[in-house]
Amino acid sequence: MPRVQGETINYGLQNVVARVSELFRTRDYLGFDYLLTMLGQYPEEMAFPYLCITQGMKAELEGDPGQAVKHYHAVLDNIESPVIEFALKRIAHICMNAGDMENAVYAVDSLVHISDRYVPFFANLLTSIGQPEDAIALYEQYTGQHPGDMGSVEKLAVLYHKLGRQDDIVPLLQSVEQLAPGSEMLGRLKLLCSSSLP
């Protein structure tokens, strides 16, 4: 990554996320040191968020998740950062592994505001920490916008069933009958609709 101007710089920095992920996967400590040295050749303001995620991933590799989170949090100070999504995902991962569900929820909720593709993951997280009603609200909104996401439709139906809301499964069943007639999922929804918890 030579210190150059314009598009060449931007192109090189755009590859940093993929590069740090590969270095982490292969546990390449020397590769991290080399990448940090190369990032130092860029203008500081431009390189800062990439330095943060590189230092964060290196800290994770070295077994220091607390320090890693500090590096990732530095990225969050700028909501326009090109790597804010990556930083939030790493924070969520670290917090969930540590059992810090409050901060995990914060991180994933922030991801949902970036893209609704994180909604099913957030709903699963809320379900796992005993907030099924909040998970249902998320699934209802998401499946209304993405009725073809059958996995989320089925998870919503399961939550309805667990809370004794069989009647709410009926519209889901009707939707699946139209979108995926004859599917195995249709049979599972019919079973949920007709059964109740003991």
Backbone as CSV, one residue per row, in Angstrom:
resi,resn,N_x,N_y,N_z,CA_x,CA_y,CA_z,C_x,C_y,C_z
1,MET,0.827,-1.191,0.000,0.000,0.000,0.000,0.868,1.249,0.000
2,PRO,1.409,1.672,-1.086,2.237,2.870,-1.128,1.405,4.110,-0.863
3,ARG,2.063,5.131,-0.389,1.359,6.379,-0.132,1.185,7.120,-1.442
4,VAL,-0.022,7.041,-1.964,-0.351,7.695,-3.225,-1.625,8.494,-3.017
5,GLN,-2.095,9.116,-4.075,-3.253,9.981,-3.946,-4.448,9.418,-4.709
6,GLY,-5.649,9.970,-4.352,-6.842,9.710,-5.136,-7.371,8.303,-5.028
7,GLU,-7.794,7.775,-6.187,-8.503,6.513,-6.211,-7.649,5.349,-5.740
8,THR,-6.332,5.406,-5.973,-5.472,4.294,-5.568,-5.494,4.117,-4.061
9,ILE,-5.471,5.221,-3.323,-5.565,5.161,-1.867,-6.890,4.537,-1.459
10,ASN,-7.985,5.053,-2.007,-9.299,4.554,-1.627,-9.434,3.071,-1.934
11,TYR,-8.928,2.662,-3.069,-9.026,1.252,-3.437,-8.281,0.383,-2.437
12,GLY,-7.073,0.829,-2.043,-6.297,0.048,-1.096,-6.976,-0.075,0.247
13,LEU,-7.549,1.020,0.742,-8.211,0.997,2.036,-9.481,0.159,1.998
14,GLN,-10.149,0.143,0.880,-11.363,-0.660,0.770,-11.076,-2.148,0.922
15,ASN,-9.825,-2.543,0.723,-9.465,-3.954,0.867,-9.077,-4.334,2.292
16,VAL,-9.013,-3.346,3.193,-8.509,-3.618,4.536,-9.413,-4.580,5.301
17,VAL,-10.732,-4.408,5.198,-11.648,-5.279,5.943,-11.443,-6.739,5.555
18,ALA,-11.364,-6.996,4.260,-11.131,-8.370,3.812,-9.769,-8.867,4.270
19,ARG,-8.796,-7.966,4.256,-7.440,-8.364,4.643,-7.357,-8.713,6.122
20,VAL,-7.936,-7.885,6.991,-7.852,-8.182,8.427,-8.632,-9.449,8.773
21,SER,-9.711,-9.688,8.059,-10.479,-10.915,8.296,-9.647,-12.144,7.947
22,GLU,-8.905,-12.051,6.851,-8.043,-13.159,6.441,-6.885,-13.332,7.423
23,LEU,-6.285,-12.244,7.864,-5.186,-12.329,8.834,-5.670,-12.946,10.143
24,PHE,-6.875,-12.593,10.546,-7.441,-13.148,11.779,-7.700,-14.642,11.617
25,ARG,-8.265,-15.004,10.475,-8.583,-16.415,10.226,-7.327,-17.275,10.234
26,THR,-6.239,-16.754,9.679,-4.994,-17.523,9.584,-4.053,-17.270,10.764
27,ARG,-4.498,-16.435,11.712,-3.713,-16.122,12.916,-2.320,-15.609,12.538
28,ASP,-2.307,-14.664,11.617,-1.054,-14.135,11.076,-0.649,-12.867,11.841
29,TYR,0.066,-13.044,12.944,0.472,-11.906,13.771,1.377,-10.944,13.004
30,LEU,2.349,-11.491,12.292,3.271,-10.648,11.537,2.539,-9.884,10.438
31,GLY,1.543,-10.536,9.863,0.749,-9.867,8.835,0.025,-8.647,9.388
32,PHE,-0.474,-8.763,10.631,-1.118,-7.609,11.265,-0.119,-6.469,11.457
33,ASP,1.068,-6.804,11.938,2.085,-5.766,12.154,2.445,-5.073,10.841
34,TYR,2.571,-5.858,9.784,2.912,-5.289,8.477,1.788,-4.377,7.980
35,LEU,0.543,-4.838,8.148,-0.590,-4.037,7.691,-0.667,-2.717,8.459
36,LEU,-0.433,-2.764,9.763,-0.450,-1.536,10.555,0.635,-0.568,10.082
37,THR,1.797,-1.108,9.742,2.880,-0.265,9.225,2.476,0.384,7.906
38,MET,1.858,-0.388,7.034,1.439,0.141,5.746,0.348,1.200,5.902
39,LEU,-0.576,0.975,6.841,-1.635,1.958,7.060,-1.064,3.278,7.566
40,GLY,0.062,3.206,8.246,0.715,4.413,8.727,1.224,5.303,7.613
41,GLN,1.266,4.807,6.392,1.727,5.595,5.251,0.612,6.446,4.641
42,TYR,-0.615,6.212,5.089,-1.743,6.975,4.567,-1.984,8.221,5.418
43,PRO,-2.672,9.215,4.884,-3.067,10.365,5.702,-3.860,9.893,6.921
44,GLU,-3.550,10.447,8.080,-4.103,9.943,9.343,-5.623,9.930,9.361
45,GLU,-6.238,10.999,8.920,-7.697,11.084,8.966,-8.338,9.997,8.110
46,MET,-7.739,9.727,6.970,-8.278,8.720,6.068,-8.066,7.307,6.608
47,ALA,-6.926,7.074,7.229,-6.576,5.720,7.676,-7.153,5.363,9.035
48,PHE,-7.581,6.367,9.822,-7.942,6.128,11.225,-8.921,4.972,11.435
49,PRO,-10.078,4.937,10.758,-11.010,3.835,11.030,-10.433,2.466,10.679
50,TYR,-9.593,2.420,9.662,-8.984,1.145,9.261,-7.912,0.715,10.256
51,LEU,-7.204,1.694,10.819,-6.260,1.382,11.893,-7.005,0.812,13.094
52,CYS,-8.155,1.398,13.409,-8.942,0.938,14.561,-9.374,-0.516,14.411
53,ILE,-9.912,-0.863,13.244,-10.385,-2.245,13.107,-9.221,-3.222,13.015
54,THR,-8.109,-2.777,12.448,-6.932,-3.649,12.394,-6.389,-3.883,13.796
55,GLN,-6.289,-2.830,14.586,-5.836,-2.969,15.964,-6.825,-3.798,16.782
56,GLY,-8.110,-3.622,16.493,-9.128,-4.391,17.199,-9.026,-5.876,16.923
57,MET,-8.896,-6.231,15.661,-8.786,-7.649,15.307,-7.494,-8.253,15.837
58,LYS,-6.432,-7.462,15.844,-5.162,-7.936,16.390,-5.303,-8.192,17.893
59,ALA,-5.997,-7.283,18.596,-6.224,-7.468,20.030,-7.067,-8.716,20.294
60,GLU,-8.069,-8.954,19.460,-8.866,-10.180,19.605,-7.985,-11.409,19.444
61,LEU,-7.136,-11.379,18.433,-6.252,-12.511,18.173,-5.311,-12.741,19.348
62,GLU,-4.923,-11.666,20.017,-4.008,-11.768,21.149,-4.731,-12.091,22.455
63,GLY,-6.046,-12.314,22.372,-6.803,-12.698,23.557,-7.172,-11.548,24.467
64,ASP,-7.316,-10.356,23.920,-7.664,-9.177,24.713,-8.925,-8.528,24.146
65,PRO,-10.092,-9.164,24.358,-11.324,-8.626,23.779,-11.697,-7.253,24.316
66,GLY,-11.347,-6.971,25.576,-11.657,-5.659,26.130,-10.963,-4.538,25.378
67,GLN,-9.696,-4.753,25.059,-8.954,-3.763,24.285,-9.501,-3.670,22.867
68,ALA,-9.899,-4.817,22.321,-10.471,-4.825,20.974,-11.721,-3.956,20.916
69,VAL,-12.590,-4.096,21.921,-13.825,-3.305,21.945,-13.510,-1.816,21.995
70,LYS,-12.472,-1.428,22.730,-12.083,-0.014,22.781,-11.708,0.497,21.390
71,HIS,-10.970,-0.314,20.654,-10.600,0.090,19.288,-11.841,0.211,18.404
72,TYR,-12.751,-0.752,18.518,-13.959,-0.713,17.693,-14.844,0.473,18.063
73,HIS,-14.923,0.777,19.363,-15.748,1.909,19.791,-15.235,3.222,19.213
74,ALA,-13.932,3.318,18.998,-13.370,4.540,18.418,-13.938,4.800,17.028
75,VAL,-14.300,3.732,16.331,-14.894,3.867,14.996,-16.290,4.465,15.092
76,LEU,-17.010,4.145,16.171,-18.410,4.544,16.293,-18.591,6.040,16.494
77,ASP,-17.520,6.739,16.799,-17.620,8.186,16.990,-18.000,8.903,15.698
78,ASN,-17.784,8.248,14.575,-18.114,8.840,13.275,-19.131,7.951,12.570
79,ILE,-20.388,8.388,12.563,-21.440,7.542,11.990,-21.291,7.390,10.482
80,GLU,-20.446,8.211,9.875,-20.208,8.105,8.437,-19.040,7.175,8.123
81,SER,-18.462,6.572,9.145,-17.295,5.713,8.933,-17.625,4.565,7.986
82,PRO,-16.747,4.278,7.042,-17.005,3.184,6.098,-16.900,1.798,6.731
83,VAL,-16.397,1.715,7.966,-16.237,0.403,8.606,-17.072,0.288,9.873
84,ILE,-18.071,1.169,10.043,-18.866,1.132,11.263,-19.652,-0.173,11.385
85,GLU,-20.117,-0.697,10.255,-20.865,-1.955,10.283,-19.974,-3.098,10.761
86,PHE,-18.758,-3.147,10.252,-17.807,-4.180,10.660,-17.524,-4.065,12.153
87,ALA,-17.298,-2.845,12.637,-16.981,-2.636,14.053,-18.136,-3.077,14.944
88,LEU,-19.356,-2.750,14.556,-20.519,-3.147,15.350,-20.673,-4.661,15.398
89,LYS,-20.412,-5.317,14.286,-20.505,-6.785,14.273,-19.475,-7.410,15.198
90,ARG,-18.266,-6.852,15.217,-17.235,-7.387,16.115,-17.612,-7.136,17.576
91,ILE,-18.145,-5.951,17.876,-18.577,-5.658,19.246,-19.672,-6.626,19.674
92,ALA,-20.642,-6.849,18.794,-21.726,-7.778,19.115,-21.185,-9.176,19.379
93,HIS,-20.266,-9.617,18.542,-19.677,-10.952,18.690,-18.955,-11.079,20.025
94,ILE,-18.135,-10.095,20.361,-17.373,-10.136,21.605,-18.313,-10.110,22.811
95,CYS,-19.301,-9.236,22.780,-20.226,-9.106,23.911,-21.050,-10.373,24.116
96,MET,-21.498,-10.982,23.040,-22.267,-12.220,23.182,-21.404,-13.333,23.753
97,ASN,-20.173,-13.421,23.304,-19.265,-14.437,23.839,-18.987,-14.219,25.318
98,ALA,-19.010,-12.959,25.749,-18.730,-12.633,27.147,-19.988,-12.653,28.011
99,GLY,-21.138,-12.897,27.393,-22.393,-12.884,28.138,-22.882,-11.487,28.464
100,ASP,-22.310,-10.483,27.810,-22.714,-9.092,28.022,-23.849,-8.771,27.052
101,MET,-25.046,-9.230,27.390,-26.158,-9.126,26.463,-26.668,-7.695,26.305
102,GLU,-26.501,-6.882,27.325,-26.958,-5.493,27.212,-26.228,-4.773,26.083
103,ASN,-24.911,-4.897,26.056,-24.143,-4.240,25.001,-24.266,-4.966,23.667
104,ALA,-24.504,-6.280,23.713,-24.749,-7.018,22.473,-26.024,-6.511,21.814
105,VAL,-27.061,-6.306,22.627,-28.327,-5.781,22.107,-28.120,-4.391,21.512
106,TYR,-27.348,-3.567,22.195,-27.061,-2.218,21.681,-26.392,-2.297,20.306
107,ALA,-25.401,-3.173,20.186,-24.654,-3.271,18.930,-25.533,-3.783,17.793
108,VAL,-26.316,-4.824,18.075,-27.143,-5.404,17.011,-28.289,-4.462,16.647
109,ASP,-28.840,-3.778,17.633,-29.873,-2.784,17.345,-29.323,-1.706,16.414
110,SER,-28.085,-1.311,16.643,-27.448,-0.327,15.761,-27.281,-0.884,14.352
111,LEU,-26.963,-2.170,14.248,-26.838,-2.801,12.935,-28.170,-2.812,12.195
112,VAL,-29.251,-3.012,12.939,-30.581,-3.013,12.324,-30.873,-1.658,11.681
113,HIS,-30.368,-0.589,12.281,-30.581,0.743,11.716,-29.737,0.971,10.458
114,ILE,-28.728,0.136,10.278,-27.920,0.209,9.061,-28.568,-0.591,7.938
115,SER,-29.068,-1.777,8.277,-29.692,-2.646,7.276,-30.693,-3.575,7.948
116,ASP,-31.852,-3.750,7.318,-32.857,-4.631,7.921,-32.504,-6.109,7.762
117,ARG,-31.406,-6.428,7.087,-31.021,-7.831,7.000,-30.577,-8.378,8.362
118,TYR,-30.322,-7.471,9.304,-29.940,-7.900,10.649,-31.151,-8.124,11.558
119,VAL,-32.342,-7.824,11.078,-33.537,-7.958,11.915,-33.744,-9.389,12.406
120,PRO,-33.684,-10.417,11.540,-33.874,-11.779,12.049,-32.861,-12.151,13.130
121,PHE,-31.616,-11.738,12.954,-30.595,-12.022,13.965,-30.929,-11.316,15.274
122,PHE,-31.377,-10.069,15.177,-31.742,-9.316,16.376,-32.928,-9.968,17.073
123,ALA,-33.903,-10.400,16.302,-35.067,-11.062,16.892,-34.661,-12.348,17.606
124,ASN,-33.759,-13.100,17.004,-33.259,-14.315,17.661,-32.558,-13.980,18.969
125,LEU,-31.771,-12.905,18.956,-31.061,-12.488,20.166,-32.053,-12.109,21.259
126,LEU,-33.075,-11.344,20.907,-34.076,-10.948,21.891,-34.823,-12.156,22.441
127,THR,-35.104,-13.116,21.582,-35.757,-14.344,22.045,-34.881,-15.072,23.045
128,SER,-33.593,-15.125,22.772,-32.663,-15.873,23.628,-32.500,-15.240,25.002
129,ILE,-32.779,-13.941,25.125,-32.635,-13.284,26.426,-33.995,-13.029,27.077
130,GLY,-35.015,-13.732,26.598,-36.317,-13.679,27.246,-37.169,-12.477,26.908
131,GLN,-37.064,-11.988,25.689,-37.896,-10.869,25.253,-38.684,-11.257,24.002
132,PRO,-39.543,-12.282,24.115,-40.251,-12.778,22.928,-41.207,-11.766,22.312
133,GLU,-41.830,-10.922,23.133,-42.765,-9.939,22.576,-42.034,-8.935,21.684
134,ASP,-40.856,-8.513,22.135,-40.064,-7.599,21.309,-39.604,-8.288,20.029
135,ALA,-39.257,-9.569,20.154,-38.849,-10.332,18.974,-40.008,-10.456,17.990
136,ILE,-41.198,-10.697,18.514,-42.381,-10.806,17.661,-42.617,-9.499,16.901
137,ALA,-42.494,-8.387,17.597,-42.707,-7.088,16.939,-41.733,-6.896,15.780
138,LEU,-40.495,-7.306,15.989,-39.500,-7.199,14.921,-39.849,-8.113,13.752
139,TYR,-40.173,-9.370,14.071,-40.511,-10.324,13.017,-41.750,-9.881,12.237
140,GLU,-42.740,-9.330,12.947,-43.960,-8.892,12.266,-43.647,-7.805,11.240
141,GLN,-42.855,-6.844,11.651,-42.493,-5.771,10.721,-41.653,-6.308,9.562
142,TYR,-40.700,-7.173,9.895,-39.783,-7.686,8.877,-40.501,-8.579,7.865
143,THR,-41.325,-9.498,8.354,-42.016,-10.408,7.431,-43.076,-9.676,6.621
144,GLY,-43.579,-8.562,7.143,-44.493,-7.747,6.355,-43.804,-7.159,5.137
145,GLN,-42.520,-6.860,5.298,-41.737,-6.299,4.198,-41.053,-7.376,3.360
146,HIS,-40.827,-8.538,3.972,-40.139,-9.642,3.291,-40.932,-10.942,3.483
147,PRO,-42.126,-11.023,2.908,-42.964,-12.214,3.114,-42.347,-13.496,2.576
148,GLY,-41.377,-13.369,1.692,-40.746,-14.559,1.137,-39.669,-15.155,2.013
149,ASP,-39.325,-14.500,3.114,-38.327,-15.044,4.041,-39.021,-16.073,4.923
150,MET,-39.098,-17.291,4.423,-39.863,-18.331,5.098,-39.280,-18.712,6.459
151,GLY,-37.968,-18.603,6.586,-37.360,-18.915,7.874,-37.863,-17.983,8.961
152,SER,-37.949,-16.707,8.645,-38.437,-15.734,9.621,-39.929,-15.903,9.870
153,VAL,-40.675,-16.229,8.834,-42.109,-16.480,8.999,-42.331,-17.636,9.967
154,GLU,-41.560,-18.702,9.799,-41.729,-19.859,10.677,-41.321,-19.538,12.114
155,LYS,-40.252,-18.774,12.281,-39.834,-18.409,13.640,-40.879,-17.531,14.314
156,LEU,-41.514,-16.659,13.546,-42.601,-15.851,14.091,-43.756,-16.745,14.526
157,ALA,-44.082,-17.727,13.703,-45.161,-18.654,14.046,-44.842,-19.430,15.320
158,VAL,-43.598,-19.852,15.458,-43.186,-20.590,16.660,-43.330,-19.712,17.898
159,LEU,-42.955,-18.450,17.785,-43.106,-17.536,18.925,-44.580,-17.319,19.264
160,TYR,-45.412,-17.147,18.251,-46.851,-17.044,18.497,-47.337,-18.271,19.270
161,HIS,-46.906,-19.432,18.827,-47.339,-20.684,19.452,-46.895,-20.754,20.908
162,LYS,-45.657,-20.364,21.167,-45.136,-20.417,22.539,-45.902,-19.493,23.475
163,LEU,-46.428,-18.407,22.926,-47.184,-17.460,23.742,-48.687,-17.721,23.686
164,GLY,-49.072,-18.849,23.097,-50.476,-19.219,23.042,-51.301,-18.382,22.085
165,ARG,-50.676,-17.856,21.066,-51.366,-16.979,20.115,-51.580,-17.699,18.780
166,GLN,-52.264,-18.845,18.861,-52.474,-19.650,17.657,-53.229,-18.900,16.562
167,ASP,-54.170,-18.045,16.972,-54.959,-17.321,15.972,-54.083,-16.429,15.088
168,ASP,-52.980,-15.959,15.649,-52.091,-15.095,14.874,-51.282,-15.873,13.836
169,ILE,-51.263,-17.194,13.982,-50.540,-18.018,13.013,-51.326,-18.136,11.708
170,VAL,-52.648,-17.988,11.790,-53.509,-18.210,10.622,-53.116,-17.332,9.430
171,PRO,-52.925,-16.014,9.602,-52.519,-15.202,8.442,-51.180,-15.645,7.852
172,LEU,-50.275,-16.106,8.709,-48.997,-16.611,8.203,-49.220,-17.864,7.372
173,LEU,-50.085,-18.720,7.869,-50.416,-19.952,7.153,-51.002,-19.638,5.781
174,GLN,-51.901,-18.674,5.742,-52.531,-18.300,4.471,-51.507,-17.722,3.490
175,SER,-50.574,-16.942,4.024,-49.538,-16.364,3.166,-48.643,-17.445,2.578
176,VAL,-48.257,-18.411,3.406,-47.390,-19.493,2.936,-48.126,-20.370,1.932
177,GLU,-49.421,-20.554,2.126,-50.215,-21.342,1.170,-50.165,-20.715,-0.221
178,GLN,-50.075,-19.395,-0.268,-50.007,-18.699,-1.556,-48.591,-18.705,-2.132
179,LEU,-47.607,-18.504,-1.243,-46.227,-18.365,-1.713,-45.516,-19.694,-1.915
180,ALA,-45.846,-20.671,-1.080,-45.133,-21.957,-1.145,-46.088,-23.117,-0.902
181,PRO,-47.080,-23.278,-1.765,-48.033,-24.379,-1.584,-47.334,-25.730,-1.687
182,GLY,-47.719,-26.634,-0.812,-47.122,-27.962,-0.836,-45.786,-28.065,-0.140
183,SER,-45.316,-26.988,0.466,-44.020,-27.023,1.145,-44.124,-27.741,2.487
184,GLU,-42.997,-28.273,2.946,-42.968,-28.920,4.255,-43.286,-27.923,5.362
185,MET,-42.874,-26.703,5.163,-43.134,-25.679,6.163,-44.629,-25.463,6.358
186,LEU,-45.384,-25.585,5.309,-46.828,-25.413,5.397,-47.423,-26.419,6.371
187,GLY,-46.941,-27.643,6.298,-47.410,-28.671,7.224,-47.048,-28.351,8.659
188,ARG,-45.856,-27.817,8.857,-45.435,-27.467,10.221,-46.283,-26.326,10.780
189,LEU,-46.611,-25.363,9.939,-47.448,-24.260,10.396,-48.857,-24.736,10.732
190,LYS,-49.378,-25.648,9.946,-50.706,-26.197,10.236,-50.708,-26.909,11.581
191,LEU,-49.621,-27.616,11.858,-49.507,-28.315,13.138,-49.458,-27.314,14.292
192,LEU,-48.685,-26.253,14.128,-48.618,-25.224,15.169,-49.975,-24.563,15.374
193,CYS,-50.666,-24.344,14.284,-51.947,-23.653,14.338,-53.006,-24.472,15.070
194,SER,-52.899,-25.778,14.961,-53.924,-26.650,15.536,-53.568,-27.183,16.912
195,SER,-52.332,-26.972,17.344,-51.903,-27.521,18.632,-51.726,-26.412,19.650
196,SER,-51.686,-26.809,20.893,-51.450,-25.851,21.972,-50.452,-26.437,22.933
197,LEU,-49.752,-25.568,23.637,-48.780,-26.044,24.612,-49.502,-26.662,25.797
198,PRO,-48.921,-27.732,26.374,-49.566,-28.352,27.535,-49.574,-27.405,28.726
